[in-house]
Amino acid sequence: MMPRAAGALLFLFSVCSAYAQRTRGLEQLAYTMTGSFTSAEQAKADTSYLEIELEMTRIWHKRKDGAWFYMEQAMASSKDKPYRQRIYHLRELNDSTYVSEIHTIRTGERYFGAYKDFAKQAQLLPDSIDRLEGCAITLNRRGAIYSGSTNGRNCRNQFGGASYATSEVTLFSDRMVSWERGFDEAGKQVWGAEKGGYIFIRRPR
């Protein structure tokens, strides 16, 4: 029979090993999400898609409650005026399931360009953001690919006559596919790409 002390140490080792494994998994996904992306290649091949720039950078590195990101999305022709700005909070549910909660930034214009400006990142504080309820994206890992979406009609949205919005995301090592759409109460699409998601190719790190 195993002595109690040895059993306790073995249990502690198992817990720590599981925690370390989850930490590596979350950091791997965080690394996959981070970078500078462009849809230029897709826009050239299909003019129904716009040339969009997407920037995702890690912030608040000392926090222990998952990984935090600052994101901007802008037309390539007006990158200094992003039409979307978000804070993402990535948490791990288990070794193959993750959830990314979405936040807006109050007076966000003052932080435009923060993805490349450490001074602006330092000024951005957690008490200046608001979570978009119902808009979290659950991601599932299959090998080196992560894919997931929002849940049904939970993400309420009033832009362009919409009643709710959906987001579908697939992450690869070299690109991100993002399909965001808005629907009215009857389920008719009122904004967003119709053929499929935007394909954002990662620029070299």
C-alpha positions in Angstrom: 0.0 0.0 0.0 1.3 3.4 -0.9 2.2 5.7 2.1 -0.2 8.6 2.5 2.5 11.2 2.0 3.7 9.6 -1.2 0.1 9.4 -2.4 -0.5 13.0 -1.7 2.7 14.0 -3.6 1.6 11.9 -6.5 -1.8 13.6 -6.6 -0.2 17.0 -6.3 2.2 16.1 -9.2 -0.8 15.0 -11.3 -2.7 18.2 -10.7 0.4 20.3 -11.5 1.1 18.4 -14.6 -2.4 18.8 -15.8 -2.2 22.6 -15.1 1.1 22.8 -17.0 -0.5 21.0 -19.9 -3.5 23.3 -20.0 -1.2 26.3 -19.7 0.8 25.2 -22.7 -2.4 24.6 -24.7 -3.7 28.1 -23.9 -0.3 29.7 -24.8 -0.2 27.8 -28.1 -3.7 29.1 -29.0 -2.7 32.6 -27.9 0.3 32.4 -30.1 -1.8 31.3 -33.1 -4.2 34.3 -32.5 -1.5 36.9 -32.3 -0.2 38.7 -35.3 -0.8 41.0 -38.3 -3.3 39.6 -40.9 -4.6 40.7 -44.3 -7.4 39.6 -46.6 -5.6 41.2 -49.6 -5.2 37.8 -51.4 -8.8 37.0 -51.1 -9.9 40.5 -52.2 -7.8 40.2 -55.4 -9.3 36.8 -56.2 -12.9 37.8 -55.5 -14.0 41.5 -55.6 -17.0 40.8 -53.4 -14.5 40.7 -50.5 -12.8 43.9 -49.2 -9.2 44.3 -48.4 -9.1 44.3 -44.7 -6.3 44.5 -42.2 -6.6 42.8 -38.8 -4.2 43.4 -35.9 -4.1 41.2 -32.8 -1.6 41.8 -30.0 -1.2 40.5 -26.4 -1.8 42.9 -23.5 -1.9 42.7 -19.7 0.7 39.9 -19.7 0.9 39.8 -15.9 -2.7 38.7 -15.5 -3.2 35.1 -14.5 -6.8 34.7 -15.6 -6.1 33.6 -19.2 -4.7 35.6 -22.2 -5.9 39.1 -23.1 -5.7 40.7 -26.6 -6.2 44.1 -28.2 -7.7 43.9 -31.7 -8.3 46.4 -34.5 -9.9 45.7 -37.9 -9.7 48.3 -40.6 -10.0 48.8 -44.3 -6.5 48.7 -45.9 -7.1 52.1 -47.4 -7.8 53.7 -44.0 -5.9 51.6 -41.5 -5.6 54.5 -39.0 -9.4 54.6 -38.7 -10.5 51.1 -37.6 -14.1 50.2 -37.9 -13.9 47.6 -35.2 -11.9 47.6 -32.0 -12.2 44.9 -29.4 -10.6 43.4 -26.3 -10.5 39.6 -26.3 -10.2 37.5 -23.1 -9.2 33.9 -23.9 -9.8 31.2 -21.2 -9.3 27.5 -21.2 -12.2 25.2 -20.3 -10.2 22.0 -20.8 -7.2 20.8 -22.9 -9.2 21.1 -26.1 -11.9 23.7 -25.5 -11.4 27.4 -25.1 -13.7 30.4 -24.8 -13.0 33.9 -26.1 -15.0 36.6 -24.5 -15.4 39.9 -26.4 -15.3 43.4 -24.9 -15.7 46.9 -26.2 -13.6 49.9 -25.1 -15.1 53.1 -23.8 -13.7 56.1 -25.5 -11.9 53.6 -27.7 -10.7 56.2 -30.3 -8.0 57.4 -28.0 -6.4 53.9 -28.3 -6.4 53.6 -32.1 -3.1 52.2 -33.1 -2.4 50.6 -29.7 -1.4 47.3 -31.4 1.9 49.0 -32.2 2.1 51.6 -29.5 3.2 50.4 -26.0 2.4 53.8 -24.4 -1.2 53.5 -25.5 -1.3 49.9 -24.3 -0.1 51.0 -20.9 -2.9 53.6 -20.7 -5.6 50.9 -21.5 -7.0 49.7 -18.2 -9.4 46.8 -17.4 -12.0 49.2 -15.9 -12.4 50.9 -19.3 -13.9 47.9 -21.1 -17.4 46.3 -21.2 -18.2 42.7 -22.1 -20.5 42.0 -25.0 -22.9 39.6 -23.3 -23.8 36.5 -25.3 -21.1 37.1 -27.9 -18.4 34.8 -26.5 -16.8 32.3 -29.1 -16.2 28.8 -28.0 -13.2 27.2 -29.8 -12.5 23.5 -30.1 -9.0 22.2 -31.0 -8.6 19.4 -33.5 -5.0 18.7 -34.0 -3.4 22.1 -34.8 -6.7 23.7 -36.0 -9.1 25.6 -33.8 -12.7 26.3 -34.8 -15.8 27.6 -33.1 -18.6 30.1 -33.1 -21.0 32.1 -31.0 -24.1 30.4 -29.6 -27.3 30.7 -31.7 -29.0 34.1 -31.3 -27.4 35.0 -28.1 -25.2 37.9 -29.4 -27.7 40.7 -29.7 -26.8 43.3 -32.4 -28.7 46.3 -33.8 -26.3 47.4 -36.6 -27.8 47.7 -40.1 -31.2 46.5 -39.0 -29.9 43.4 -37.4 -31.4 41.7 -34.3 -28.5 39.4 -33.6 -25.1 38.6 -35.0 -23.1 35.4 -35.4 -19.4 34.8 -35.6 -17.7 31.7 -36.9 -13.9 31.4 -36.6 -11.3 28.9 -37.8 -7.6 29.3 -36.8 -4.7 27.7 -38.7 -1.0 28.3 -38.1 -0.8 30.7 -41.1 -4.3 32.2 -41.4 -7.6 33.0 -39.8 -11.0 32.5 -41.3 -13.7 34.8 -39.8 -17.3 34.9 -40.9 -19.4 37.5 -39.1 -23.0 38.1 -40.1 -26.0 40.1 -38.8 -29.6 38.8 -39.0 -32.9 40.3 -38.5 -35.6 38.9 -36.2 -36.9 36.7 -39.0 -33.4 35.2 -39.5 -32.7 37.0 -42.8 -29.1 38.1 -43.2 -28.8 41.9 -43.3 -25.0 42.4 -43.2 -21.8 40.5 -43.6 -20.2 38.3 -46.3 -22.6 36.0 -48.1 -20.3 33.4 -49.7 -18.2 32.5 -46.7 -15.8 33.9 -44.2 -13.0 36.4 -44.7 -9.6 34.7 -45.1 -6.9 36.6 -43.2 -3.4 35.5 -44.1 -0.8 36.1 -41.4 2.1 38.3 -42.3 5.6 37.0 -41.4 6.2 37.5 -37.7 
